[in-house]
Amino acid sequence: MIKINNKNIDRSDFAITAPARADKRTKRLSQRLKKGEIAIINHVDLDGPATEGLLAKGVKCVINCAPTITGRYPNRGPELLLQHNVILIDNVSPDIFDKVSEGEKLTIKSNKIYRNEEIIASGKIMTKERLYEELNNARNNLNNELKDFVTNTLSYINEEKGLLYESIDIPEITTGFRDKPVVIVVRGENARKDLTTIYGYIRNVKPIIIGVDGGADLLLEKNIKPHLIFGDMDSISDDALRSGAEILVHAYTDGRCPGASRLERLRIPFQIVPGRGTSEDIIMLVAYEKGADIITVVGTHNHLTDFLDKSRSGMSSTFLVRLRVGSKLVDVKGINRLYNIKYPKWHFAILIFACLLALMTIILISEDVRLFMQLIFLSLQQRF
């Protein structure tokens, strides 16, 4: 049983008709998706941050041409979709990408996908029972993943040990870091909620704001303009790139600089920062070496599921960078859960009662207020 439009309906009975948009890159699709639409993706082990992007756009149904859970690890994506009553159908044939036009209306009935009355694809519905079974299998496999992850991390540490003591090649940038607080925002799981929680800090302290790739879009969603944007530019919108922020592009040690061609095409000025490790690792080092007073990070990746979500086989660069900048680093991941306080309804009832009691007391003891209330009463009598 699932809940759609406040009605409990059996999964074999539901029918959804809505415009569909398809993209093999979930992050890219999230930029085009509109509320109430069907998302067609090709995302193995659908992760939490990608799912949050879909949910933020108000997705109605997700059609995945890949296994949403392979059993490699307990990824959060499918669970988040079901928690928000979003229909999920996976293991759909990839040729649906060739059959569906942008914005074309499709109808989903049970596990079948229709264009008008024609069945164009089918898949497997993600039920709660199936979800729990597959997540349990994935949790049982997690120890094997952890063993491989630790082995890979240790093997890469020797290659990336320079991150612990070497300076990185930073170009002349206009954003000043010296003795200033810095907030770095990455589009990781719960980043939206964590960013909302520290909004008061940002408003009062006015730190240097940095968006890492799609983190810049999260900032703009909250009406926070970044001073600087860094990354390989694979998951950031054109609007964010045109926001007026200073742009630094991450170039890798093998010579790749995937974001440069896009920025050249958009005619947006940028500078290149080479370095091994992830973009969030490198920008932390930039802020550290430029003399930032304190570095607060939002949405960064710091535990096993985070790294498996990113298809990373190890965390050597992140471990080394955090070891280096740790004295100035504050990671607010999950801080929303500390401050997400829900007051009981009876607290509000008491507050309303106290306000009414205070008002009645004022009316009873104040002659002027009583005369005023009598005038209002007489005026209403004359009108009605």
Buried (B, 14 or more C-beta within 10 A) or exposed (E): EBEBEEEEEEBEEBEBEBBBBBBBBBBBBBBBBEEEBBBBBBBBBBBBBBBBBBBBBEBBBBBBBBBBBBBBBBBBBBBBBBEBEBBBBBBBEEEBBEBBEEEEBBBBBBBEBBBEEEEBBBBBBBBEEBBEEBBEBBEEBBEEBEEEBEEBBEEBBEEBEEBEEEEBEBEEBEBEBEEBBBBBBBBBBBBBBBBBBBEEBBEEEEBBBBBBBBBBBBBBEEEBBBBBBBBBBBBBBEEBBEBEBBBBBBBBEEEEBBBBEBBEEEEBEBEEBBBBBBBBBBBBBBBBBBEBBBBBBBBBBBEBBBBBBEEBBBBBBBBBBBEBBEEBBEBBBEBBEEEEEEEEEEEEEEEEEEEEEEEEEEEEEEEEEEEEEEEEEEEEEEEE
